[in-house]
Amino acid sequence: MTKTASQPLESEAKPFTRLRFRCAATGKLVDYEVPGDAKTLKDLWSRSLWRSCRHCGRVHRFAFRSAYIDGILGASRWVAEQA
């Protein structure tokens, strides 16, 4: 397959990273995926994001940085439990 301007190669697809925050109403964890490339992570690092919650239906505000760290730690725990 040759690369065209509108069609990147599969190996060039952007990675995704999982964010994790806790629903303020129910206390349940909410996972949310965002592009995981370096530029996106750098741009979002100090920002707050708004996300609809699948548990309570409300929109929650959360810090990207802490949700990113919680997402990484959650994935690490899952991998450790599978080993």
Steps between C-alpha positions, in 0.01 A plus 500: 500500500639840409447806710284781366436840654157394623587144599775445762664162534365286783829529689456879505162491675487712813518308827229549757535531875240430765399761753322398818300710742238431765134601461424754772139379532546122508869454587541264203803514272462648153752420226544734205739472205685787336774511238827399668753669275757727664355825362148428629629393842714816524208724394256345749736444795402812698138519387171394648264297283124458505351157436150353508469224756348168399410427862299807599448684171654823629803680361807487726806721497832333572870581477664334201826439689345303787265309267799407280698374801199306634450347155864388479498360852170320436642338187816400689297338777295307244815371328650399835182311595508310170859381553 
